[in-house]
Amino acid sequence: MRLIFMGTPDFSVPVLDALMQAGHEIAAVYCQPPRPAGRGKRDRPSPVQARAEALGLPVRHPRSLRGADDQAAFAAIGAEAAVVVAYGLILPQPILDAPARGCLNIHASLLPRWRGAAPIQRAIMAGDAETGVCIMQMEAGLDTGPVLLREAVAIGPTDTAADLHDALSRLGARLVVTALAQIDTLAPQPQLDTGVTYAAKIDKAEARIDWTRAAAEIDRQVRGLAPFPGAWCLAGGRRLKLLRTRCVSGSGPPGTVLNGFTVACGSGAIEVLEAQREGKRPMPAAEVLRGAPLPARLD
């Protein structure tokens, strides 16, 4: 099929590779423009742009698709379908209507649960037992379109957002290739009106740990926000980012370091398995403790 691919971050790259390997013609790749990054704040291309250029694919990164010229240029490509995954722009109706077979979106949740920007993080933080991927026919509403294919994935007790990110990216790549191969026979299923939730973009204010909360809530906060922005607390006045934890038995005043890297919560305790001191790389808990002892209490 002659396709337009629309995506920007790391999550989208395996999908682009899978479409190429399946023999589709990628007529154009749309992604977000390069952004300032690194210490020098120089413009850095997105992961999708870098991969597309390595594959010799034409790349476009308009700042908006609302202008008539950009919409005409999109339609002129003559794509049979567009595959959209974490692109980063709202697609206006003329864009949705341009490909002959419409626009297919890969969404990392079991719709209608967790429509919106941060479905992976929200599923973990809410304590969901499972998540998954939906291949959806796009329409003007936010993740409201009918679903062509879906597949569930269990959320393990130690899974982080990074773990699920990689697993769901691979799953999405496989499912969209299947959906394109079966596009003439799949029956789109309208989403239910019940069970709708919205995965709001993660606010950095959500990352500060409140040790008076229950251990299970803090554990889900840590795993849901790892690696970015990362749940954090203060250790001796310095920021300490927690990246992987598990719930364990223990009690004491909230924030008290009980032993090793076990910390008392409002109820129960968590054991920190991986963390990152300010200005340092992520490390297993044992290495963090070797670097400097923890204070008696984390704030």
matplotlib code that plots the C-alpha trace (Angstrom):
import matplotlib.pyplot as plt

x = [0.0, 1.1, 1.2, 1.9, 3.5, 2.9, 4.8, 7.5, 9.0, 10.9, 7.5, 6.8, 10.1, 9.4, 6.1, 7.9, 10.3, 7.5, 5.7, 8.8, 9.6, 6.0, 6.7, 4.5, 5.6, 6.1, 5.5, 6.1, 7.0, 5.4, 6.9, 7.4, 10.1, 13.5, 13.6, 16.4, 18.0, 21.1, 23.5, 24.0, 20.3, 20.9, 18.0, 17.8, 15.7, 13.1, 13.7, 11.3, 13.0, 16.4, 15.2, 13.3, 16.3, 18.5, 16.0, 16.1, 12.4, 11.2, 10.4, 8.0, 7.5, 5.0, 4.2, 0.5, -1.8, -4.6, -3.4, -4.8, -1.3, -0.3, -3.5, -3.2, 0.4, -0.8, -3.6, -1.3, 0.7, -2.1, -1.8, -4.2, -3.9, -2.1, -0.7, -0.5, 1.2, 2.2, 2.5, 1.8, -0.6, -4.4, -5.4, -8.1, -10.9, -9.4, -6.3, -8.4, -10.4, -7.4, -6.2, -8.6, -8.8, -8.6, -6.1, -5.3, -4.1, -2.2, -3.3, -1.6, -4.7, -7.8, -10.2, -12.4, -10.3, -7.5, -8.1, -5.6, -1.9, -0.5, -2.3, 0.6, 1.5, -2.2, -2.9, 0.0, -0.8, -4.4, -3.5, -5.0, -4.5, -4.0, -3.6, -3.0, -3.1, -6.0, -5.9, -8.5, -10.0, -9.4, -12.2, -12.4, -12.9, -10.1, -9.5, -13.2, -13.0, -14.1, -11.6, -10.4, -8.1, -7.2, -5.0, -4.5, -1.3, -1.1, 0.6, 3.0, 3.6, 7.1, 6.4, 7.4, 6.1, 9.4, 8.7, 5.2, 6.3, 8.6, 6.2, 3.3, 5.3, 6.2, 2.6, 1.3, 3.8, 2.6, -1.1, -1.1, 0.6, -2.1, -4.8, -3.5, -3.3, -7.0, -8.4, -11.0, -12.4, -12.2, -15.4, -14.8, -16.3, -17.7, -16.4, -18.6, -20.1, -19.3, -15.9, -14.5, -11.5, -9.0, -5.3, -4.3, -0.7, 1.6, 2.2, 5.6, 3.8, 2.6, 6.1, 6.8, 6.4, 4.1, 5.3, 2.0, 0.2, -0.1, 2.8, 0.8, 0.0, 3.6, 4.8, 2.4, 3.5, 7.1, 6.6, 4.1, 6.5, 9.7, 11.9, 10.3, 9.6, 10.5, 8.9, 11.2, 11.8, 14.6, 17.4, 19.4, 18.2, 19.2, 16.7, 16.5, 14.6, 13.1, 12.8, 11.8, 10.2, 8.1, 5.8, 7.2, 6.2, 7.3, 6.1, 7.2, 6.8, 6.2, 9.5, 11.6, 14.4, 13.8, 16.8, 18.8, 16.6, 13.2, 11.1, 8.0, 4.9, 1.5, 0.7, 3.2, 6.6, 8.4, 11.8, 13.6, 15.3, 16.6, 17.2, 19.0, 20.8, 20.9, 23.5, 24.1, 23.1, 20.3, 21.7, 20.6, 19.8, 23.0, 25.2, 23.2, 23.8, 27.5, 27.8, 26.5, 24.5, 20.8, 19.6, 17.3, 14.3, 13.4, 11.3]
y = [0.0, 3.6, 5.1, 8.3, 7.7, 10.2, 9.9, 11.6, 9.8, 6.6, 4.8, 5.3, 4.0, 0.3, 0.9, 2.6, -0.2, -2.8, -1.1, -1.0, -4.7, -5.6, -4.1, -0.9, 2.2, 5.0, 8.0, 10.6, 10.7, 13.5, 14.3, 17.2, 19.7, 19.5, 20.9, 22.4, 19.6, 18.8, 21.2, 23.3, 23.5, 22.8, 21.7, 17.9, 15.9, 13.6, 9.8, 9.3, 11.9, 10.4, 6.9, 8.0, 9.9, 6.8, 4.8, 7.4, 8.4, 12.0, 13.8, 16.7, 18.5, 21.3, 23.2, 22.9, 21.1, 23.7, 25.8, 25.2, 24.8, 22.1, 20.3, 20.4, 19.1, 16.2, 15.3, 15.5, 12.6, 10.3, 7.9, 5.0, 5.3, 7.2, 5.4, 7.7, 6.9, 9.6, 12.3, 15.3, 17.4, 17.3, 16.2, 18.5, 16.9, 17.6, 15.6, 12.8, 12.7, 12.8, 9.2, 6.9, 4.4, 7.0, 7.4, 4.5, 5.4, 3.1, 3.9, 2.4, 1.6, -0.5, 2.1, 3.8, 3.6, 6.1, 8.3, 11.1, 11.9, 9.6, 6.3, 4.1, 6.2, 6.6, 2.9, 2.0, 4.9, 3.8, 0.2, -1.3, -5.0, -4.8, -2.4, -3.0, -1.5, -0.5, 0.1, 2.8, 4.5, 8.2, 10.8, 14.3, 13.5, 12.7, 8.9, 8.3, 6.4, 2.8, 0.1, -2.4, -4.5, -4.7, -6.8, -6.8, -7.0, -7.7, -5.1, -6.9, -5.9, -4.4, -3.0, 0.6, 3.0, 2.3, -1.5, -1.1, 1.6, -0.9, -3.8, -1.8, -0.2, -3.7, -4.8, -1.8, -2.4, -6.0, -5.1, -2.3, -4.5, -7.0, -4.4, -3.1, -6.6, -7.3, -3.8, -5.0, -7.6, -6.0, -4.7, -1.5, -1.7, 1.5, 2.3, 1.9, 4.9, 3.4, 3.2, 6.3, 7.8, 10.5, 10.2, 13.8, 14.8, 14.2, 17.4, 17.7, 18.6, 15.0, 13.7, 14.8, 11.8, 12.3, 9.7, 9.9, 8.0, 4.2, 2.2, 0.7, 4.3, 5.4, 2.3, 2.9, 6.5, 5.6, 2.9, 5.0, 8.0, 6.1, 7.2, 10.5, 12.8, 10.4, 10.4, 12.2, 13.1, 14.9, 13.1, 15.4, 18.4, 16.9, 15.5, 11.8, 10.2, 6.8, 4.6, 1.1, 0.0, -2.8, -3.0, -4.7, -5.1, -2.5, 0.4, 3.7, 7.4, 8.2, 8.8, 7.0, 4.8, 1.5, -0.5, -0.5, 1.2, 0.4, 3.4, 3.7, 5.1, 6.1, 2.4, -0.3, 0.4, 0.3, -1.1, 1.0, -1.1, 1.6, 5.3, 8.3, 10.9, 14.5, 14.8, 11.1, 8.3, 5.8, 3.0, -0.1, 0.6, -1.1, 1.3, 4.3, 3.3, 2.8, 6.3, 8.0, 6.9, 7.9, 10.2, 8.8, 10.3, 11.2, 14.3]
z = [0.0, -0.6, 2.9, 4.8, 8.2, 11.0, 14.2, 16.3, 19.4, 20.0, 20.4, 16.7, 15.3, 15.5, 13.6, 10.8, 10.5, 10.6, 7.7, 5.6, 6.3, 5.3, 1.9, 2.1, 0.2, 2.6, 0.3, 3.1, 6.8, 8.9, 12.3, 14.7, 13.7, 15.3, 18.9, 21.0, 23.1, 25.0, 26.8, 23.7, 23.0, 19.4, 17.2, 17.3, 14.9, 16.5, 16.6, 13.7, 11.5, 12.2, 11.4, 8.3, 6.9, 7.6, 5.5, 2.7, 3.2, 2.5, 5.7, 6.3, 9.6, 9.3, 12.5, 11.7, 9.3, 9.4, 6.5, 3.0, 1.4, 3.9, 3.4, -0.3, -0.2, 2.1, -0.3, -3.4, -2.1, -3.1, -0.2, 0.2, 4.0, 6.7, 9.8, 12.8, 16.1, 18.7, 16.0, 18.3, 16.2, 15.9, 12.4, 10.9, 8.9, 5.5, 6.5, 7.8, 4.6, 2.2, 2.2, 0.2, 3.1, 5.9, 8.8, 11.2, 14.7, 17.0, 20.6, 23.6, 25.7, 25.6, 24.4, 25.5, 28.7, 28.7, 25.7, 25.5, 25.9, 28.6, 28.5, 29.6, 32.6, 33.7, 33.5, 35.8, 38.2, 38.4, 39.3, 36.1, 35.8, 32.0, 29.1, 25.4, 22.0, 19.7, 16.0, 15.5, 12.5, 13.2, 13.3, 14.6, 18.3, 20.7, 20.3, 19.7, 16.4, 15.8, 16.6, 14.0, 16.2, 19.8, 22.0, 25.8, 27.8, 31.5, 33.7, 36.0, 39.6, 38.8, 35.3, 34.7, 32.0, 30.2, 30.2, 28.8, 26.4, 24.6, 24.8, 23.4, 20.7, 19.4, 19.7, 17.9, 15.0, 14.6, 14.9, 12.4, 9.8, 10.4, 10.1, 6.8, 5.4, 6.4, 5.9, 3.5, 5.8, 9.3, 10.8, 12.7, 16.2, 17.6, 21.1, 24.1, 25.7, 29.2, 30.8, 29.1, 30.9, 29.9, 30.2, 30.9, 30.1, 33.0, 35.1, 36.7, 39.9, 40.1, 40.5, 44.1, 46.4, 49.4, 51.9, 53.9, 51.0, 51.0, 49.8, 46.9, 45.6, 45.8, 44.1, 41.2, 41.1, 40.8, 38.2, 36.2, 36.0, 35.2, 33.6, 32.8, 34.6, 37.4, 40.9, 43.3, 46.9, 48.8, 50.5, 52.7, 50.6, 47.3, 44.8, 44.5, 41.6, 42.3, 39.1, 40.3, 43.5, 45.1, 48.1, 51.1, 54.8, 57.2, 59.3, 60.8, 60.5, 56.7, 54.9, 57.5, 56.0, 57.8, 56.5, 53.3, 50.8, 52.4, 53.2, 55.4, 53.9, 55.3, 55.3, 54.5, 53.0, 49.6, 48.7, 46.2, 43.5, 41.2, 41.7, 40.4, 42.5, 41.3, 38.5, 38.4, 36.1, 37.1, 39.3, 41.1, 44.7, 46.0, 43.9, 45.1, 48.7, 48.1, 46.8, 49.9, 52.9, 53.0, 55.7, 58.4, 56.6, 53.1, 52.4]

ax = plt.figure().add_subplot(projection="3d")
ax.plot(x, y, z, "-o")
ax.set_aspect("equal")
plt.show()
